[in-house]
Amino acid sequence: MGLYSPATYARRWAVNEPMSKGSDSITVIVPKYGSETELSRFVRIFHQDFGYLNCDPDEMALGFFRSLSKPEQASLRKDFIKLLDENPGKKQKGLRNAWFRLGAQWWDRKIDLRQSIQRWISKL
């Protein structure tokens, strides 16, 4: 099946379609992308191998912020605030789930995602 195992394909892509008519066992996985906002672009930095790169999430975030124009930074700041407002729980489960629904594939459980986002807001 190529570079990815079936389990990896199942985790990465949301839509499955038959490869050919009458084929029940082989599927072609069609990627489902969200809208191209600055937030959706940002969360893709945190791909499945991010933890192996030994990168600091804050350093990566700051590098991304520097590549944005002022209006894009303002839009990202607004989206971060909205994300926090929509997921106010103390346990972070809802926020982490929202983070992954946006397209991120990694976040270290030892790092408080809410505090990281709040830091990033202050840097924008």
Backbone as numpy.savetxt, mean C-alpha at the origin, in Angstrom:
# Nx Ny Nz CAx CAy CAz Cx Cy Cz
4.03 -21.62 -13.64 3.21 -20.43 -13.64 4.07 -19.17 -13.64
5.35 -19.28 -13.92 6.16 -18.08 -13.99 6.91 -17.83 -12.70
7.14 -16.57 -12.43 7.93 -16.18 -11.28 7.21 -16.31 -9.95
5.91 -16.28 -9.96 5.14 -16.27 -8.73 4.42 -17.60 -8.49
4.34 -17.99 -7.25 3.56 -19.17 -6.91 2.08 -18.80 -6.98
1.19 -19.78 -7.09 -0.25 -19.48 -7.10 -0.70 -18.72 -5.86
-0.11 -19.03 -4.71 -0.50 -18.33 -3.48 -0.12 -16.85 -3.56
1.04 -16.55 -4.13 1.46 -15.16 -4.28 0.53 -14.44 -5.22
0.19 -15.08 -6.34 -0.76 -14.46 -7.26 -2.08 -14.17 -6.56
-2.56 -15.12 -5.78 -3.84 -14.95 -5.11 -3.81 -13.76 -4.15
-2.66 -13.57 -3.47 -2.56 -12.44 -2.55 -2.43 -11.11 -3.29
-1.72 -11.10 -4.42 -1.42 -9.84 -5.10 -2.56 -9.30 -5.94
-3.30 -10.16 -6.56 -4.30 -9.71 -7.52 -5.70 -10.12 -7.10
-6.66 -9.28 -7.42 -8.02 -9.48 -6.94 -8.94 -10.15 -7.95
-8.62 -10.10 -9.22 -9.55 -10.56 -10.24 -8.96 -11.76 -10.98
-9.70 -12.83 -11.07 -9.26 -14.01 -11.81 -10.18 -14.21 -13.01
-9.60 -14.51 -14.15 -10.39 -14.81 -15.34 -9.81 -16.06 -15.99
-10.64 -16.90 -16.60 -10.12 -18.11 -17.26 -9.14 -17.75 -18.36
-8.11 -18.57 -18.51 -7.10 -18.34 -19.54 -7.70 -18.58 -20.94
-8.49 -19.59 -21.08 -9.15 -19.85 -22.36 -10.51 -20.45 -22.08
-11.37 -20.40 -23.06 -12.71 -20.96 -22.89 -12.62 -22.44 -22.60
-13.34 -22.88 -21.60 -13.37 -24.28 -21.24 -12.26 -24.68 -20.28
-11.37 -23.80 -19.95 -10.27 -24.12 -19.04 -10.68 -23.81 -17.62
-10.67 -24.85 -16.78 -11.07 -24.66 -15.39 -9.88 -24.56 -14.44
-8.72 -25.06 -14.83 -7.62 -25.16 -13.89 -6.60 -24.03 -13.99
-6.43 -23.45 -15.16 -5.43 -22.41 -15.32 -6.14 -21.06 -15.38
-5.61 -20.10 -14.62 -6.22 -18.78 -14.65 -5.18 -17.72 -14.96
-5.63 -16.67 -15.60 -4.81 -15.48 -15.80 -5.26 -14.48 -14.76
-4.32 -13.93 -14.04 -4.65 -13.00 -12.98 -4.56 -11.58 -13.53
-5.65 -10.84 -13.43 -5.70 -9.47 -13.92 -5.54 -8.52 -12.74
-4.51 -7.66 -12.74 -4.31 -6.77 -11.59 -5.44 -5.77 -11.46
-5.82 -5.51 -10.24 -6.84 -4.52 -9.94 -6.16 -3.36 -9.23
-6.08 -2.21 -9.90 -5.42 -1.04 -9.34 -6.46 -0.04 -8.87
-6.14 0.64 -7.75 -7.02 1.71 -7.28 -6.77 2.98 -8.06
-7.38 4.05 -7.65 -7.18 5.32 -8.32 -5.74 5.80 -8.09
-5.23 6.52 -9.01 -3.84 6.98 -8.93 -3.73 8.29 -8.14
-3.96 8.22 -6.86 -3.75 9.36 -6.00 -2.32 9.31 -5.48
-1.88 10.39 -4.86 -0.55 10.39 -4.26 -0.47 9.34 -3.17
-1.57 9.15 -2.43 -1.57 8.14 -1.36 -1.41 6.74 -1.93
-2.10 6.42 -3.01 -1.97 5.08 -3.59 -0.56 4.88 -4.15
0.03 5.93 -4.71 1.42 5.84 -5.18 2.36 5.64 -3.99
2.10 6.37 -2.91 2.96 6.30 -1.73 2.96 4.90 -1.11
1.79 4.32 -0.92 1.74 3.03 -0.22 2.41 1.92 -1.01
2.52 2.08 -2.33 3.19 1.06 -3.13 4.69 0.99 -2.86
5.24 1.99 -2.20 6.65 1.91 -1.77 6.82 0.70 -0.86
5.81 0.42 -0.07 5.87 -0.64 0.94 5.42 -1.96 0.33
6.20 -2.43 -0.66 5.90 -3.68 -1.34 6.33 -4.86 -0.47
6.04 -6.05 -0.92 6.24 -7.25 -0.11 7.69 -7.48 0.31
8.65 -6.96 -0.41 10.05 -7.16 -0.06 10.66 -5.99 0.71
9.86 -5.01 1.06 10.38 -3.82 1.73 11.13 -4.18 3.00
10.63 -5.12 3.77 11.27 -5.52 5.01 12.66 -6.10 4.82
12.92 -6.68 3.65 14.23 -7.27 3.37 15.27 -6.22 2.95
14.81 -5.04 2.60 15.71 -4.00 2.10 16.43 -3.25 3.21
16.04 -3.48 4.46 16.63 -2.78 5.60 16.55 -1.27 5.44
15.41 -0.80 4.97 15.18 0.63 4.80 14.33 1.15 5.95
14.55 2.38 6.29 13.74 3.03 7.30 12.49 3.60 6.62
11.30 3.26 7.09 10.09 3.79 6.45 10.05 5.31 6.41
10.57 5.97 7.45 10.55 7.43 7.47 11.48 8.02 6.41
12.64 7.41 6.21 13.57 7.89 5.18 12.96 7.72 3.78
12.31 6.59 3.57 11.67 6.35 2.27 10.54 7.36 2.06
9.78 7.62 3.11 8.67 8.57 3.02 9.20 9.96 2.67
10.23 10.38 3.35 10.78 11.71 3.09 11.32 11.82 1.67
11.95 10.77 1.19 12.42 10.76 -0.19 11.27 10.89 -1.18
10.17 10.23 -0.89 8.99 10.33 -1.76 8.40 11.73 -1.69
8.33 12.30 -0.49 7.74 13.64 -0.32 8.53 14.67 -1.12
9.84 14.52 -1.16 10.68 15.48 -1.90 10.40 15.44 -3.40
9.91 14.31 -3.87 9.64 14.20 -5.31 8.29 14.80 -5.71
7.50 15.21 -4.72 6.17 15.74 -5.00 6.18 17.26 -5.12
5.27 17.78 -5.94 5.07 19.22 -6.00 4.29 19.66 -4.76
4.22 20.95 -4.52 3.48 21.47 -3.36 2.01 21.06 -3.40
1.31 21.16 -4.54 -0.09 20.71 -4.56 -0.24 19.21 -4.29
0.72 18.42 -4.79 0.67 16.98 -4.53 0.91 16.69 -3.05
1.82 17.43 -2.44 2.06 17.26 -1.00 0.82 17.61 -0.20
0.13 18.68 -0.60 -1.09 19.08 0.10 -2.17 18.01 -0.05
-2.26 17.43 -1.23 -3.23 16.36 -1.47 -2.92 15.13 -0.63
-1.64 14.78 -0.56 -1.22 13.62 0.25 -1.50 13.87 1.73
-1.20 15.07 2.20 -1.47 15.42 3.59 -2.96 15.26 3.90
-3.81 15.75 2.98 -5.26 15.64 3.16 -5.69 14.17 3.19
-5.11 13.36 2.32 -5.45 11.93 2.27 -5.00 11.20 3.54
-3.82 11.56 4.06 -3.35 10.97 5.32 -4.31 11.30 6.46
-4.71 12.55 6.54 -5.63 12.98 7.61 -6.95 12.23 7.48
-7.45 12.11 6.27 -8.70 11.38 6.03 -8.55 9.91 6.44
-7.42 9.30 6.11 -7.17 7.90 6.47 -7.20 7.73 7.99
-6.57 8.62 8.71 -6.58 8.55 10.18 -7.97 8.78 10.75
-8.71 9.74 10.17 -10.06 10.03 10.65 -11.01 8.86 10.42
-10.84 8.16 9.32 -11.72 7.03 8.98 -11.38 5.77 9.77
-10.21 5.73 10.41 -9.77 4.55 11.14 -9.23 4.96 12.51
-10.14 5.37 13.42 -9.70 5.96 14.69 -9.36 4.95 15.79
-9.52 3.67 15.60 -9.32 2.69 16.66 -7.94 2.71 17.29
-7.88 2.34 18.56 -6.61 2.31 19.29 -5.76 1.11 18.93
-6.38 0.02 18.50 -5.65 -1.23 18.27 -4.95 -1.29 16.91
-5.18 -0.35 16.05 -4.51 -0.25 14.75 -4.96 -1.28 13.72
-5.80 -2.23 14.10 -6.18 -3.26 13.14 -6.91 -2.65 11.94
-7.86 -1.77 12.19 -8.59 -1.14 11.09 -7.69 -0.29 10.21
-6.77 0.44 10.84 -5.84 1.27 10.09 -4.89 0.41 9.25
-4.39 -0.67 9.84 -3.52 -1.58 9.08 -4.27 -2.21 7.91
-5.52 -2.61 8.15 -6.31 -3.20 7.07 -6.53 -2.18 5.95
-6.82 -0.95 6.32 -7.01 0.11 5.31 -5.71 0.35 4.55
-4.59 0.32 5.28 -3.27 0.49 4.68 -3.03 -0.56 3.58
-3.36 -1.81 3.90 -3.17 -2.88 2.93 -4.18 -2.81 1.79
-5.41 -2.39 2.08 -6.40 -2.22 1.01 -5.98 -1.15 0.01
-5.22 -0.16 0.47 -4.74 0.89 -0.42 -3.65 0.41 -1.37
-3.06 -0.74 -1.07 -2.06 -1.30 -1.97 -0.73 -1.63 -1.32
-0.55 -1.26 -0.08 0.69 -1.62 0.62 0.71 -3.13 0.82
1.90 -3.70 0.82 2.03 -5.14 1.06 2.88 -5.43 2.28
3.35 -4.38 2.97 4.22 -4.58 4.11 4.01 -3.48 5.14
4.06 -3.85 6.39 4.23 -2.93 7.50 4.67 -3.74 8.70
5.73 -3.30 9.36 6.27 -3.98 10.53 5.33 -3.73 11.72
4.86 -4.80 12.34 3.94 -4.67 13.47 4.57 -3.96 14.68
5.90 -3.94 14.73 6.58 -3.27 15.84 6.57 -1.74 15.69
6.23 -1.26 14.51 6.19 0.18 14.26 4.74 0.63 14.29
4.45 1.63 15.08 3.09 2.17 15.19 2.75 2.94 13.92
1.83 2.39 13.13 1.47 3.00 11.85 0.84 4.37 12.05
-0.02 4.51 13.04 -0.67 5.81 13.30 0.37 6.89 13.61
1.33 6.58 14.46 2.36 7.55 14.79 3.22 7.88 13.58
3.49 6.89 12.75 4.27 7.14 11.54 3.53 8.10 10.61
2.25 7.85 10.41 1.46 8.73 9.53 1.40 10.13 10.11
1.24 10.24 11.43 1.22 11.56 12.05 2.55 12.29 11.86
3.66 11.57 11.96 4.98 12.15 11.69 5.08 12.62 10.25
4.59 11.77 9.33 4.65 12.12 7.91 3.82 13.36 7.61
2.65 13.47 8.25 1.82 14.66 8.07 2.60 15.90 8.48
3.31 15.81 9.60 4.06 16.97 10.08 5.23 17.32 9.15
5.71 16.37 8.37 6.83 16.61 7.44 6.37 17.16 6.10
5.09 17.04 5.82 4.58 17.53 4.52 4.33 19.03 4.56
